[in-house]
């Protein structure tokens, strides 16, 4: 397989076409505001955001097509959209916690805007020296980067949105099929509610005598009926998908039942908890309260094993990438000193390193001022401003790596934020700032800057990987991302402020803000002395053991941290890819020297060999599945914002959803291989 250093992009490095134009910047800013606002509401309402990389690409294509936008202009428009969604995640996971903790009476527009702006710009800047280390020097798959590159090269097909080269050897119809199948299925799940989006089950495994008292044993199982996650699993392949699943098994099938047996299942008591239990049981409260108990054990205990493993695994990953990072910093130092470095091709040109590091250093001043303004603690604010800017580098590297591993949609930014909050709160505890409201506020604001940087970094890297495939100029992409951040930061602050005034942050029915509650709980736990440290330490020990036996830490840690319902469909997609690979190997052999990477196949238009055609068909179909679900997720977010409901059932049936999802998995196996099956008859 060719090195990514020598990767031949869709638009050759020697060719220059319009890219960083006013129309591309304007489209990016508009999409940043639209998708950022939608995700701000969705995150506060449901605790999750929808990745805007693919929806942004499709919407940018639609907006730029009448103006004959080039593929690189569409790509820059997409980066603006990605910036809006990512910054929304960073803000809504942290800032609302200030209201929940009592540090603010309501959302402050100016402070929120400044924090979002500083964190977002910091995330873009830190990705400049990290770009080569994480994209070029690793073999991370970047599943959504592959998917969006396939979408752009298949829909646009050549330089501009008005020209389309024919004869690629692989029909773009499979991209459209994937989009339609996933979008219709998602609409049925979340808008019409005629089928369930998730499937949960619980099994009673009998009574056991534990320390003189009788306890019931339970096993939990479940899956999200998600075509997009099937697609992610197919793209990342069976190996990484299996490691994620192993983490899920460890947390949900081994540790959770043991804790449930030892402590007994917790039961819902408040009206909100009872409503959640009924929803989990699909209307059956008896089963729902048992499932709720498992989720409670995961949320309050097991999740922190994943946090500990993620924290140590992330630091270990940075250590393992030290050579690549050092080479990037070496270039930066040469640039700062004004020395000459080797002339680079267009597709390898970043922002000027001297400018980047000067700007990073300069950002310490406004970060310090915002901390002092809010806390009035001069010495602590000075130290924590430096800490925030430097630790944003580590958080950005970890978030970028995880985005490269599983994609932006499944990148657990909240896990990175929890890790940051743990360390921040411990430092503040060391300064003697205990359980005071002002200490809570400082901890959240420090984490907010770092969380915004980490969220932006993950999306930037996914977009930069796509840019590497299609032939974008990194420097221009980085500038476009900054424009997106600048456009969306003040609007996000306004949207969250308006939502707070309309519904109230933390309202259990209209604006529950689950991630912000998690962050508030972390701060109160550490600074108030109630943190579940044994589980965090267990995660660190687990990470050490995985390193010693030479297994990747982050995929396993992510599997523990994520709900089991997300690990299962990713694993299922990995199994389908394993089957595909085996059939291809039997038919065409496994000549490694002829192997073509998924990156190359995502953009390949001509001369596609039969073996390559199978994988490219699969890539187009999975890109469609990811794009269709993501697009429909954004559309439904706007329906929710508009108060429009098409729901047929309060508790939709489960098994039809599961059967349709299995059928989609079978299609994912059959469609790429259909010609082999036809020949073998």
C-alpha positions in Angstrom: 0.0 0.0 0.0 1.4 3.4 -1.0 2.5 5.8 1.8 0.1 8.8 2.4 3.1 11.0 1.7 2.8 10.0 -1.9 -1.0 9.9 -2.0 -2.4 11.1 -5.4 -5.3 13.3 -4.7 -8.4 13.7 -6.8 -7.3 17.2 -7.8 -3.6 16.9 -8.4 -1.2 18.9 -6.2 0.2 20.7 -9.2 -3.2 21.9 -10.3 -4.7 25.1 -8.9 -8.5 25.7 -9.1 -10.7 28.2 -7.2 -10.9 27.3 -3.5 -10.9 30.0 -0.8 -13.4 32.3 -2.5 -15.9 34.7 -1.0 -18.8 32.5 -2.1 -17.2 29.5 -0.4 -16.7 31.5 2.8 -20.2 32.9 2.8 -21.8 29.4 2.2 -19.6 28.0 5.0 -20.7 30.8 7.4 -24.4 30.3 6.6 -24.2 26.5 7.1 -22.2 27.0 10.3 -25.0 29.1 11.7 -27.8 26.8 10.5 -26.3 23.5 11.6 -24.7 24.9 14.7 -28.0 26.3 15.9 -29.8 23.0 15.2 -27.2 21.0 17.0 -27.2 23.4 20.0 -30.9 22.6 20.5 -30.5 18.9 19.7 -27.6 18.5 22.2 -29.5 20.3 25.0 -32.6 18.3 24.3 -31.2 14.8 23.6 -27.6 14.9 24.8 -26.1 14.3 21.4 -25.2 16.2 18.2 -25.4 15.2 14.6 -22.1 15.3 12.7 -22.3 18.0 10.0 -19.4 16.9 7.8 -21.6 15.0 5.3 -24.8 17.1 5.6 -22.6 20.2 5.2 -21.0 18.8 2.1 -24.4 18.0 0.5 -25.8 21.4 1.4 -22.7 23.3 0.3 -22.9 21.4 -3.0 -26.6 22.4 -3.4 -25.9 26.1 -2.6 -22.7 26.4 -4.8 -24.0 24.4 -7.8 -25.8 27.4 -9.4 -22.6 29.5 -9.0 -20.5 26.8 -10.7 -18.6 26.1 -7.5 -15.6 23.8 -7.7 -15.2 20.7 -5.7 -12.6 22.5 -3.4 -15.1 25.4 -2.8 -17.7 22.9 -1.8 -15.2 21.3 0.5 -14.5 24.6 2.2 -18.2 25.3 2.5 -18.5 21.9 4.2 -15.8 22.9 6.7 -17.8 25.9 7.8 -20.8 23.6 8.5 -18.5 21.2 10.4 -17.2 24.1 12.5 -20.7 25.1 13.5 -21.7 21.7 14.6 -18.5 21.0 16.5 -18.5 24.3 18.4 -22.1 23.7 19.3 -21.1 20.4 21.0 -18.2 22.1 22.9 -20.5 24.8 24.1 -23.7 22.9 25.1 -21.7 20.2 26.9 -20.2 22.7 29.3 -21.6 26.3 29.5 -25.2 25.2 30.6 -23.5 23.5 33.6 -22.7 27.0 35.0 -26.5 27.6 35.3 -27.1 24.1 36.8 -24.3 24.7 39.4 -25.6 28.2 40.3 -22.5 30.0 39.1 -24.7 31.9 36.7 -28.4 32.8 37.1 -28.8 32.6 33.3 -26.7 32.2 30.2 -24.4 35.2 29.7 -24.2 36.1 26.0 -20.9 37.9 25.9 -19.0 35.5 28.1 -20.4 32.5 26.2 -19.4 34.1 22.9 -15.8 34.8 24.0 -15.3 31.3 25.5 -16.6 29.7 22.3 -14.5 31.9 20.1 -11.3 31.4 22.1 -11.8 27.6 22.3 -12.7 27.3 18.6 -9.8 29.3 17.3 -7.5 27.4 19.7 -8.7 24.1 18.3 -8.1 25.1 14.7 -4.6 26.5 15.6 -3.5 23.4 17.5 -4.5 21.2 14.5 -2.0 22.9 12.3 1.1 21.3 13.8 -0.9 18.1 14.5 -2.2 17.7 11.0 0.7 15.8 9.4 1.3 13.7 12.6 -2.4 12.4 12.7 -3.3 12.3 9.0 -0.2 11.6 7.0 1.9 9.8 9.5 -0.7 7.3 10.8 -3.0 4.8 9.2 -6.1 6.0 10.9 -9.1 5.3 8.6 -11.1 8.6 9.0 -14.4 6.9 8.1 -16.4 10.1 7.6 -13.5 11.7 5.7 -13.7 8.7 3.3 -17.5 8.9 3.1 -17.6 12.6 2.3 -14.7 12.3 -0.2 -16.8 9.6 -1.9 -19.9 11.8 -1.8 -18.0 14.8 -3.4 -16.1 12.9 -6.1 -19.2 10.9 -7.0 -21.8 13.7 -7.1 -19.5 16.4 -8.6 -17.3 14.0 -10.5 -14.8 16.6 -11.8 -13.6 20.1 -11.0 -16.9 22.0 -10.9 -20.4 21.2 -9.8 -21.6 21.5 -13.4 -19.3 18.9 -15.0 -19.4 15.1 -14.4 -17.0 12.6 -15.8 -18.5 9.4 -17.0 -17.2 5.9 -17.1 -16.0 5.5 -13.6 -16.8 1.8 -13.6 -18.8 2.1 -10.4 -22.3 3.5 -10.5 -23.0 6.5 -8.2 -26.5 5.0 -7.8 -25.3 3.1 -4.8 -24.6 6.3 -3.0 -28.1 7.5 -3.7 -29.5 4.1 -2.6 -27.7 4.3 0.7 -28.9 7.9 1.3 -32.6 7.0 0.6 -32.6 3.8 2.6 -31.0 5.4 5.7 -33.0 8.6 5.5 -36.4 6.9 5.1 -35.5 4.5 7.9 -34.4 7.3 10.2 -37.5 9.4 9.4 -39.6 6.4 10.4 -37.8 6.1 13.7 -37.5 9.6 14.9 -40.1 11.6 13.1 -43.0 9.2 12.4 -42.1 6.9 15.3 -43.6 3.9 13.5 -40.5 1.8 14.4 -38.1 2.0 17.3 -34.6 3.4 16.9 -33.1 1.3 19.7 -33.7 -2.2 20.9 -33.1 -3.1 24.6 -33.6 -6.4 26.3 -32.9 -7.7 29.8 -32.6 -11.4 31.0 -33.1 -12.6 34.5 -30.4 -15.2 35.3 -31.7 -16.3 38.7 -31.4 -15.6 42.4 -28.0 -15.6 44.2 -27.1 -15.3 47.8 -24.7 -12.4 48.2 -23.3 -11.8 51.8 -26.5 -13.1 53.4 -29.0 -11.4 51.2 -30.7 -12.7 48.1 -30.0 -10.8 44.8 -31.3 -11.3 41.3 -28.8 -11.5 38.5 -29.4 -9.8 35.1 -27.8 -9.6 31.7 -28.5 -6.6 29.4 -28.4 -6.5 25.6 -29.3 -3.9 23.1 -28.5 -2.2 19.8 -29.3 1.0 17.9 -30.9 0.1 14.6 -28.6 2.5 12.9 -27.6 2.2 9.2 -25.0 4.9 9.7 -23.2 3.0 12.4 -23.3 -0.1 10.2 -21.5 2.0 7.6 -18.9 3.3 10.1 -18.2 -0.3 11.2 -17.8 -1.4 7.5 -15.4 1.5 6.8 -13.2 1.1 9.9 -13.0 -2.7 9.3 -13.4 -5.8 11.5 -10.3 -5.2 13.7 -11.1 -1.8 15.1 -14.8 -2.6 15.3 -14.0 -5.7 17.3 -11.9 -3.7 19.8 -14.8 -1.2 20.3 -17.1 -4.2 20.9 -14.7 -5.8 23.4 -14.9 -2.5 25.4 -18.7 -2.7 25.3 -18.7 -6.3 26.4 -16.3 -5.6 29.2 -18.4 -2.8 30.5 -21.9 -4.0 29.9 -21.8 -7.8 29.8 -19.1 -8.5 32.5 -18.7 -5.5 34.9 -22.3 -4.2 35.0 -23.9 -7.5 35.8 -21.4 -8.1 38.6 -22.1 -4.6 40.1 -25.8 -5.2 39.8 -25.4 -8.5 41.6 -23.3 -7.1 44.4 -25.2 -3.8 44.9 -28.6 -4.6 43.5 -30.1 -2.7 40.6 -31.0 1.0 41.3 -34.6 1.9 40.7 -36.2 5.1 39.4 -37.8 7.3 42.0 -38.5 10.7 40.4 -41.1 11.4 37.8 -38.4 12.1 35.2 -36.6 8.8 36.0 -39.9 6.9 35.9 -40.7 8.4 32.5 -37.2 7.4 31.2 -37.7 3.9 32.5 -41.1 3.5 30.7 -39.4 4.8 27.5 -36.5 2.3 27.8 -39.0 -0.5 28.4 -41.0 0.7 25.4 -44.1 1.2 27.6 -43.3 -1.7 30.0 -42.3 -0.2 33.3 -41.2 -3.5 34.9 -38.7 -4.2 32.2 -37.9 -0.6 31.7 -36.9 0.0 35.4 -34.4 -2.9 35.1 -32.9 -1.5 31.9 -32.9 1.9 33.5 -30.9 0.4 36.5 -28.3 -0.9 34.1 -27.9 2.5 32.4 -27.7 4.1 35.9 -24.8 1.7 36.8 -23.1 2.5 33.5 -23.6 6.3 33.9 -22.5 6.6 37.5 -19.8 4.0 37.7 -18.7 2.0 34.6 -18.5 5.1 32.4 -15.6 6.3 34.6 -13.6 3.2 33.8 -13.8 4.3 30.2 -12.8 7.9 31.2 -9.8 6.6 33.1 -8.7 4.3 30.2 -9.4 7.1 27.7 -7.3 9.6 29.7 -4.3 7.3 30.0 -4.7 5.8 26.5 -4.9 9.3 25.0 -1.7 10.4 26.8 0.0 7.1 25.7 -1.1 7.7 22.1 0.5 11.2 22.1 3.7 9.6 23.5 3.6 7.0 20.7 3.2 9.8 18.1 6.0 11.8 19.7 8.4 11.4 16.7 5.8 12.7 14.3 4.8 15.5 16.6 8.4 16.4 17.1 9.0 16.7 13.4 6.0 19.0 13.1 7.4 21.1 16.0 10.8 21.1 14.4 9.3 22.6 11.3 7.5 25.1 13.5 10.7 26.2 15.2 12.5 26.6 11.9 9.6 28.7 10.7 9.6 30.8 13.9 13.3 31.5 13.6 12.8 32.5 10.0 14.9 29.7 8.5 14.2 28.1 5.2 12.3 24.8 5.0 11.9 22.6 1.9 9.3 23.9 -0.5 6.1 21.9 -0.2 3.5 20.9 -2.7 0.2 22.7 -2.5 -1.6 19.9 -0.8 0.9 20.0 2.1 1.0 23.7 2.8 -0.3 24.7 6.3 -0.7 28.1 7.9 2.6 29.8 8.8 3.9 28.1 11.9 5.4 31.3 13.3 2.0 33.0 13.0 0.2 30.0 14.5 2.4 29.8 17.6 2.4 33.5 18.2 -1.4 33.5 18.0 -1.6 30.6 20.4 0.6 32.4 22.9 -1.4 35.6 22.4 -4.6 33.7 23.2 -3.4 33.2 26.8 -4.2 36.9 27.5 -7.9 37.0 26.6 -8.4 33.5 28.3 -6.8 35.0 31.4 -8.9 38.1 31.3 -12.2 36.2 30.9 -11.3 33.9 33.9 -10.3 36.9 36.1 -13.5 38.8 35.1 -15.7 35.9 36.2 -13.7 34.6 39.2 -11.7 37.7 40.5 -8.9 35.2 41.3 -5.8 36.8 39.6 -3.1 34.2 40.4 -5.3 31.2 39.8 -6.6 32.7 36.6 -3.1 33.4 35.3 -1.9 29.8 35.9 -5.2 28.2 34.6 -5.1 30.3 31.4 -1.7 28.9 30.6 -2.9 25.4 31.6 -6.1 25.8 29.4 -4.1 26.8 26.3 -1.4 24.1 26.7 -3.8 21.3 27.7 -6.0 22.1 24.7 -3.1 20.7 22.7 -3.4 17.3 24.5 -7.2 17.3 24.3 -7.1 18.3 20.6 -4.6 15.5 19.9 -6.8 12.9 21.7 -10.0 14.1 20.1 -8.4 14.2 16.7 -7.1 10.7 17.1 -10.5 9.3 18.2 -12.2 11.1 15.3 -9.7 9.5 12.9 -10.5 6.1 14.5 -14.3 6.2 14.6 -15.5 9.4 12.9 -16.8 12.6 14.3 -20.3 11.3 15.0 -19.0 8.6 17.4 -16.2 10.7 18.8 -16.9 10.9 22.6 -16.0 14.5 23.1 -17.8 14.4 26.5 -15.3 11.8 27.6 -12.4 14.1 26.8 -14.2 16.9 28.6 -14.8 14.7 31.7 -11.0 13.9 31.7 -10.2 17.6 31.4 -12.7 18.4 34.2 -11.1 15.8 36.5 -7.6 17.2 36.1 -8.8 20.9 36.3 -10.9 20.2 39.4 -7.9 18.4 41.1 -5.6 21.4 40.3 -8.2 23.8 41.8 -8.5 21.5 44.8 -4.8 21.8 45.2 -5.2 25.6 45.3 -7.6 25.1 48.2 -10.7 26.0 46.2 -13.1 23.5 47.6 -16.9 23.2 47.1 -17.6 26.9 46.5 -19.7 28.1 43.6 -16.9 30.3 42.3 -14.6 27.3 42.1 -17.3 25.4 40.2 -17.6 28.3 37.7 -13.8 28.5 37.1 -13.6 24.7 36.6 -16.4 24.7 34.0 -15.0 27.7 32.1 -11.5 26.2 31.9 -13.1 22.9 30.6 -15.3 24.9 28.2 -12.4 26.4 26.4 -10.6 23.1 26.2 -13.8 21.2 25.2 -14.5 23.7 22.4 -10.9 23.2 21.1 -11.1 19.4 21.3 -14.5 19.4 19.5 -13.3 21.6 16.7 -10.1 19.6 16.4 -12.0 16.3 15.8 -14.1 17.9 13.0 -11.2 19.8 11.5 -9.1 16.6 11.2 -12.0 14.7 9.6 -12.5 17.5 7.1 -8.7 17.8 6.5 -8.5 14.0 5.8 -11.3 14.5 3.2 -9.3 17.5 1.8 -6.2 15.3 1.6 -8.1 12.8 -0.6 -9.7 15.3 -2.9 -6.7 17.7 -3.2 -7.6 20.7 -1.0 -5.0 23.1 0.3 -4.6 22.6 4.1 -3.8 26.3 4.7 -7.0 27.4 3.0 -9.1 24.8 4.9 -7.7 26.1 8.2 -8.7 29.6 7.3 -12.2 28.5 6.3 -12.6 26.7 9.6 -11.7 29.9 11.5 -14.3 31.9 9.5 -16.8 29.2 10.5 -15.9 29.6 14.2 -16.1 33.4 14.0 -19.5 33.3 12.3 -21.2 30.8 14.6 -19.8 31.7 18.1 -22.0 34.8 18.7 -25.1 33.0 17.2 -24.6 29.9 19.4 -24.5 32.1 22.5 -27.7 33.8 21.4 -29.5 30.5 20.6 -28.5 28.9 24.0 -29.5 32.1 25.8 -32.9 32.1 24.0 -33.5 28.4 24.8 -32.7 29.1 28.4 -35.2 31.9 28.6 -37.9 29.9 26.7 -37.6 26.6 28.5 -35.0 26.9 31.3 -31.7 24.9 31.2 -32.4 21.6 32.9 -36.1 21.4 32.4 -36.7 17.7 32.4 -39.3 17.7 29.6 -38.2 20.5 27.3 -34.4 21.0 27.8 -32.9 18.3 30.1 -29.3 19.1 29.0 -28.0 15.6 30.0 -24.3 16.2 29.1 -24.2 19.5 31.1 -25.7 17.6 34.1 -22.9 15.1 33.7 -20.2 17.9 33.8 -21.9 19.6 36.7 -21.9 16.3 38.6 -18.1 15.8 37.9 -17.2 19.2 39.3 -19.4 18.7 42.4 -18.0 15.2 42.8 -14.3 16.3 42.7 -14.5 19.6 44.5 -17.2 18.3 46.8 -15.3 15.1 47.6 -17.8 12.6 46.1 -16.0 11.4 43.0 -15.9 7.7 42.1 -12.1 7.5 42.0 -11.9 3.7 42.2 -13.5 3.4 38.7 -11.3 6.0 37.2 -8.2 4.3 38.6 -9.5 0.9 37.4 -9.7 2.4 33.9 -6.1 3.6 34.1 -5.0 0.2 35.2 -6.9 -1.4 32.4 -5.2 0.9 29.9 -1.8 -0.1 31.3 -2.7 -3.8 30.9 -3.8 -3.3 27.3 -0.6 -1.5 26.5 1.5 -4.3 28.1 -0.3 -6.9 26.0 0.1 -4.7 22.9 -3.6 -4.0 22.3 -5.0 -0.6 21.2 -6.3 1.3 24.2 -8.6 4.0 22.8 -11.0 1.7 20.8 -11.6 -0.4 23.9 -11.9 2.7 26.2 -14.4 4.2 23.7 -16.4 0.9 23.8 -16.6 1.1 27.6 -17.6 4.8 27.5 -20.2 4.6 24.8 -23.7 3.0 25.4 -23.6 -0.7 24.4 -26.3 0.2 21.8 -23.7 2.0 19.7 -20.9 -0.6 20.0 -23.1 -3.4 18.6 -24.0 -1.9 15.2 -20.4 -0.8 14.7 -19.3 -4.4 15.3 -22.0 -5.6 13.0 -20.7 -3.4 10.2 -17.2 -4.8 10.9 -18.5 -8.3 10.6 -20.1 -7.5 7.2 -16.8 -6.0 6.0 -15.0 -9.2 7.2 -17.4 -11.3 5.1 -16.8 -9.1 2.1 -13.0 -9.3 2.5 -13.1 -13.1 2.8 -15.3 -13.5 -0.3 -12.9 -11.1 -2.3 -9.9 -13.0 -1.0 -11.3 -16.3 -2.1 -12.2 -15.0 -5.5 -9.2 -12.8 -6.4 -6.6 -13.9 -3.8 -5.1 -11.5 -1.3 -2.1 -10.1 -3.2 -0.9 -7.5 -0.7 1.3 -5.8 -3.2 -1.8 -4.9 -5.3 -3.8 -3.7 -2.3 -5.4 -0.4 -2.8 -6.4 1.7 0.3 -10.0 2.8 1.0 -8.7 6.4 0.6 -7.7 5.7 -3.0 -10.9 3.8 -3.8 -13.1 6.6 -2.3 -11.9 9.0 -5.0 -11.1 6.6 -7.8 -13.1 7.3 -11.0 -11.5 5.4 -13.8 -9.6 2.1 -14.3 -11.4 0.4 -11.4 -10.5 -3.3 -11.2 -13.1 -5.9 -10.3 -11.7 -6.4 -6.8 -11.5 -2.6 -6.3 -15.0 -2.2 -7.7 -16.4 -4.3 -4.9 -14.8 -2.2 -2.2 -15.7 1.1 -3.9 -19.3 0.0 -4.3 -19.3 -0.8 -0.6 -17.7 2.6 0.2 -20.3 4.5 -1.9 -23.2 2.5 -0.2 -21.8 3.1 3.3 -21.2 6.8 2.5 -24.8 7.0 1.5 -26.0 5.3 4.7 -24.0 7.7 6.9 -25.1 10.7 4.8 -28.7 9.7 4.7 -29.0 9.2 8.5 -27.0 12.4 9.2 -29.1 14.5 6.8 -32.4 13.2 8.2 -31.1 13.8 11.8 -30.6 17.5 10.9 -34.0 17.8 9.2 -35.8 16.2 12.2 -33.8 18.6 14.5 -35.4 21.5 12.7 -38.8 19.8 12.9 -38.3 19.5 16.7 -37.3 23.2 16.9 -40.4 24.2 15.0 -42.6 22.1 17.3 -43.7 19.9 14.4 -44.6 16.3 15.3 -45.6 13.4 13.0 -45.4 10.7 15.7 -47.7 7.8 15.1 -46.9 5.8 18.3 -45.7 6.9 21.7 -43.9 3.6 22.0 -43.2 2.3 18.5 -42.8 -1.4 17.8 -39.3 -2.9 18.2 -39.0 -6.0 16.1 -39.9 -4.5 12.7 -37.1 -2.0 13.2 -34.7 -4.8 14.1 -35.7 -6.8 11.0 -35.3 -3.8 8.7 -31.9 -3.1 10.2 -30.8 -6.7 9.6 -32.1 -6.5 6.0 -30.0 -3.3 5.5 -26.9 -5.2 6.9 -27.6 -8.1 4.4 -27.9 -5.5 1.6 -24.5 -4.1 2.7 -23.0 -7.6 2.3 -24.9 -8.5 -0.9 -24.7 -5.3 -3.1 -20.9 -5.0 -3.4 -20.6 -8.8 -3.9 -23.6 -9.3 -6.2 -21.6 -9.8 -9.4 -19.5 -12.6 -7.8 -22.7 -14.3 -6.6 -24.2 -14.0 -10.1 -21.2 -15.5 -11.7 -21.0 -18.4 -9.3 -24.5 -19.6 -10.1 
